[in-house]
Amino acid sequence: MSTEAASDSRDMNDVIVVGAGLTGLACALELQARGLRVLVLEATRRAGGVVGTGERNGFLFESGPNTVPASAKHVREAAERLGLSDKLITSNQEAKRRYLFKDGGLHELPSSPMSLLRTPLLSTRAKLKILSEPLRRFRSPASEAEPTFEAFLSERIGREAARTLAGAFVRGVYAAEIEELGARSAFPRMHSLCTESGGLVRGMLAQGRRTRRARDAGEPLLPGPRTSPGDLISFQGGFRTLIDGYHRALDGALSLTTAVAEIDRGPGGWRAVLESGESLACRDLVLATPAPATYPLVALCAPERLNLDALLELEHAAVTAVHLGLENVTLPPGFGFLVPPDEEARRDPRTPGVLGTLFTSRLFNDRAPSGTSSVTSMFRGGDVADLVGDSLVDRALIELERALAGYRSSHPDVAAPAGAPRVVASLVQRWTNVIPRYAPEHDRRMAQLVAGCARHLPGLHLAGSYIGGVSVDDRIRTGTLVASAAAQRLSHVAGRDGASSAPTTPPKRGEVS
Ligand SMILES: Cc1cc2nc3c(=O)[nH]c(=O)nc-3n(C[C@H](O)[C@H](O)[C@H](O)COP(=O)(O)OP(=O)(O)OC[C@H]3O[C@@H](n4cnc5c(N)ncnc54)[C@H](O)[C@@H]3O)c2cc1C
């Protein structure tokens, strides 16, 4: 990019944020609330990245997240800041029931010691191993290397329970297998609860005590509806409501269909070179983009001694979501079902199975017209790459009918439906390179990368979902933290060179400039 083009640039921004997914939006809102001049550049025609809600024949289908736990502090605080607290909705009570598809049956996940003893999901030996967990104190292994989540959990609750229960859960969250993830990198809170308290149950009890103490000390409740443990939340109208709220709050600071082709150090800081050739100047630059989009941008401007292998080598899951609006079907009461890895291993590989299916009309009342049902089935992208159009919808329906038959076989009191389910609406969403794999040592590699960037490329901030966790709550937290770091750096630089300084006081709740 020529210097002439740079001098043609619009006025200097304090910060440019590349990417208007949740991370970039949360980051920009925090920067704006701190009084900084911010511009968000988004390649596509809409903000939200993977988050969005589509409507088909009266059904609401989520392109990405469907729910977050009611304990998602950062989501609830963002909703309050954006004036959306009254749009937060709590899942129906039946959503606390979850199922696993195993041995051809749909079985409810145990939620108490008694139901654990009765469940057909585990052998007696596996149940005894789980029940003995509180009696065996966790001792850190001699090796410094981070264990896989499978190895870590197998030591606590045994391999069978780790693979069946946690293996299914991992597939639902990361679209990955339990042996592919690092215990500390992928589940940092669970890992530290266990290592600090000497075990999983001990850790959960300690956490419960902390929560009770905080409540007794008068810690304010989270904004939004009163909820109970195990509840899930979303927004009236789906997660699009949250994205629309950010869009409104950032009005004028958000530029859509503005892909960044290059970044470079420019006069007084950084510049983002657009695909159109235009160059935009800023003091600090935040890359809130996924790793595959981030690597080429950083690689062009990084000195050789900055090692970017961690970004380049990072693996991702591809996920295909198939949404169905249905008539003539009664879904089991509950959140949906997941398929444990060993159940899938027994299948004929020519018939791709689902990672899991959400009973979306059972979660929230506004997702499907009265008298109908809706589901979202998740497949590994590569498994269904060859299935196009109706064949993918048919595949999802076959998988659903298989699960419903499995439910009837373990619940003989449930009557068989008169006739087959009818698909009255459908939507297929294919995501490639979408969920980063938090493999063993991922956290350390990323910490080194971030430290290297701060040293060699001051003013450039990495914020994509390869750092800080993949959940919606993690993304809002990380975007906000990166904004705080950028604001602090700018005020420090301003303090030294006399340029305009950013206020460092954190924003008040509900404050949106
Ligand atoms: C199918 C699916 C279901 C999920 N379900 C849940 C759930 O139920 N609960 C939960 O907590 N989490 C869930 N997640 C995870 C969560 O939704 C994501 O981790 C999160 O939304 C990612 O946000 P992000 O902003 O980091 O990235 P993205 O959403 O990927 O946003 C990045 C943005 O950067 C833009 N961009 C990229 N390159 C450029 C460029 N060069 N110039 C300009 N813009 C660029 C992209 O267009 C995109 O808009 C789910 C994810 C998926 C895929």
The ligand as an SDF file (V2000), in Angstrom:
LIG
                    3D

 53 58  0  0  0  0  0  0  0  0999 V2000
  -22.8940  -23.8140   15.1170 C   0  0  0  0  0  0  0  0  0  0  0  0
  -22.3900  -23.1630   16.3720 C   0  0  0  0  0  0  0  0  0  0  0  0
  -23.1310  -23.2580   17.5350 C   0  0  0  0  0  0  0  0  0  0  0  0
  -22.6800  -22.6370   18.7060 C   0  0  0  0  0  0  0  0  0  0  0  0
  -23.4450  -22.7320   19.8360 N   0  0  0  0  0  0  0  0  0  0  0  0
  -23.0660  -22.0880   20.9640 C   0  0  0  0  0  0  0  0  0  0  0  0
  -23.9090  -22.0960   22.1170 C   0  0  0  0  0  0  0  0  0  0  0  0
  -25.0050  -22.6720   22.1030 O   0  0  0  0  0  0  0  0  0  0  0  0
  -23.4740  -21.4160   23.2220 N   0  0  0  0  0  0  0  0  0  0  0  0
  -22.2880  -20.7460   23.2600 C   0  0  0  0  0  0  0  0  0  0  0  0
  -21.9440  -20.1530   24.2890 O   0  0  0  0  0  0  0  0  0  0  0  0
  -21.4720  -20.7120   22.1690 N   0  0  0  0  0  0  0  0  0  0  0  0
  -21.8360  -21.3570   21.0280 C   0  0  0  0  0  0  0  0  0  0  0  0
  -21.0340  -21.3050   19.9100 N   0  0  0  0  0  0  0  0  0  0  0  0
  -19.7510  -20.5790   19.9710 C   0  0  0  0  0  0  0  0  0  0  0  0
  -19.8630  -19.0630   19.7680 C   0  0  0  0  0  0  0  0  0  0  0  0
  -21.0430  -18.7340   19.1000 O   0  0  0  0  0  0  0  0  0  0  0  0
  -18.6680  -18.5520   18.9500 C   0  0  0  0  0  0  0  0  0  0  0  0
  -17.4470  -18.9860   19.5340 O   0  0  0  0  0  0  0  0  0  0  0  0
  -18.6350  -17.0160   18.8920 C   0  0  0  0  0  0  0  0  0  0  0  0
  -19.8560  -16.5000   18.4190 O   0  0  0  0  0  0  0  0  0  0  0  0
  -17.4720  -16.5610   18.0040 C   0  0  0  0  0  0  0  0  0  0  0  0
  -17.4710  -15.1540   17.9610 O   0  0  0  0  0  0  0  0  0  0  0  0
  -16.2340  -14.3520   17.3340 P   0  0  0  0  0  0  0  0  0  0  0  0
  -16.6350  -12.9420   17.2660 O   0  0  0  0  0  0  0  0  0  0  0  0
  -15.0040  -14.6710   18.1030 O   0  0  0  0  0  0  0  0  0  0  0  0
  -16.0090  -14.9700   15.8900 O   0  0  0  0  0  0  0  0  0  0  0  0
  -16.9210  -14.8930   14.5750 P   0  0  0  0  0  0  0  0  0  0  0  0
  -18.3470  -15.0180   14.9340 O   0  0  0  0  0  0  0  0  0  0  0  0
  -16.3290  -15.8930   13.6530 O   0  0  0  0  0  0  0  0  0  0  0  0
  -16.7080  -13.4260   14.0040 O   0  0  0  0  0  0  0  0  0  0  0  0
  -15.5530  -13.0320   13.3070 C   0  0  0  0  0  0  0  0  0  0  0  0
  -15.9410  -11.9470   12.3070 C   0  0  0  0  0  0  0  0  0  0  0  0
  -14.7600  -11.4920   11.6500 O   0  0  0  0  0  0  0  0  0  0  0  0
  -15.1000  -11.2080   10.3150 C   0  0  0  0  0  0  0  0  0  0  0  0
  -13.8590  -11.1720    9.5030 N   0  0  0  0  0  0  0  0  0  0  0  0
  -13.0040  -12.1930    9.2610 C   0  0  0  0  0  0  0  0  0  0  0  0
  -11.9810  -11.7690    8.5010 N   0  0  0  0  0  0  0  0  0  0  0  0
  -12.1720  -10.4570    8.2690 C   0  0  0  0  0  0  0  0  0  0  0  0
  -11.4540   -9.4600    7.5620 C   0  0  0  0  0  0  0  0  0  0  0  0
  -10.3030   -9.7360    6.9360 N   0  0  0  0  0  0  0  0  0  0  0  0
  -11.9620   -8.1870    7.5240 N   0  0  0  0  0  0  0  0  0  0  0  0
  -13.1000   -7.8700    8.1610 C   0  0  0  0  0  0  0  0  0  0  0  0
  -13.8350   -8.7910    8.8560 N   0  0  0  0  0  0  0  0  0  0  0  0
  -13.3730  -10.0600    8.9150 C   0  0  0  0  0  0  0  0  0  0  0  0
  -16.0370  -12.3410    9.9430 C   0  0  0  0  0  0  0  0  0  0  0  0
  -16.7960  -12.0410    8.7890 O   0  0  0  0  0  0  0  0  0  0  0  0
  -16.8750  -12.4530   11.2040 C   0  0  0  0  0  0  0  0  0  0  0  0
  -18.0320  -11.6390   11.1560 O   0  0  0  0  0  0  0  0  0  0  0  0
  -21.4590  -21.9130   18.7150 C   0  0  0  0  0  0  0  0  0  0  0  0
  -20.7110  -21.8230   17.5320 C   0  0  0  0  0  0  0  0  0  0  0  0
  -21.1730  -22.4320   16.3710 C   0  0  0  0  0  0  0  0  0  0  0  0
  -20.3750  -22.2930   15.1240 C   0  0  0  0  0  0  0  0  0  0  0  0
  1  2  1  0
  2  3  1  0
  2 52  2  0
  3  4  2  0
  4  5  1  0
  4 50  1  0
  5  6  2  0
  6  7  1  0
  6 13  1  0
  7  8  2  0
  7  9  1  0
  9 10  1  0
 10 11  2  0
 10 12  1  0
 12 13  2  0
 13 14  1  0
 14 15  1  0
 14 50  1  0
 15 16  1  0
 16 17  1  0
 16 18  1  0
 18 19  1  0
 18 20  1  0
 20 21  1  0
 20 22  1  0
 22 23  1  0
 23 24  1  0
 24 25  2  0
 24 26  1  0
 24 27  1  0
 27 28  1  0
 28 29  2  0
 28 30  1  0
 28 31  1  0
 31 32  1  0
 32 33  1  0
 33 34  1  0
 33 48  1  0
 34 35  1  0
 35 36  1  0
 35 46  1  0
 36 37  1  0
 36 45  1  0
 37 38  2  0
 38 39  1  0
 39 40  1  0
 39 45  2  0
 40 41  1  0
 40 42  2  0
 42 43  1  0
 43 44  2  0
 44 45  1  0
 46 47  1  0
 46 48  1  0
 48 49  1  0
 50 51  2  0
 51 52  1  0
 52 53  1  0
M  END
$$$$
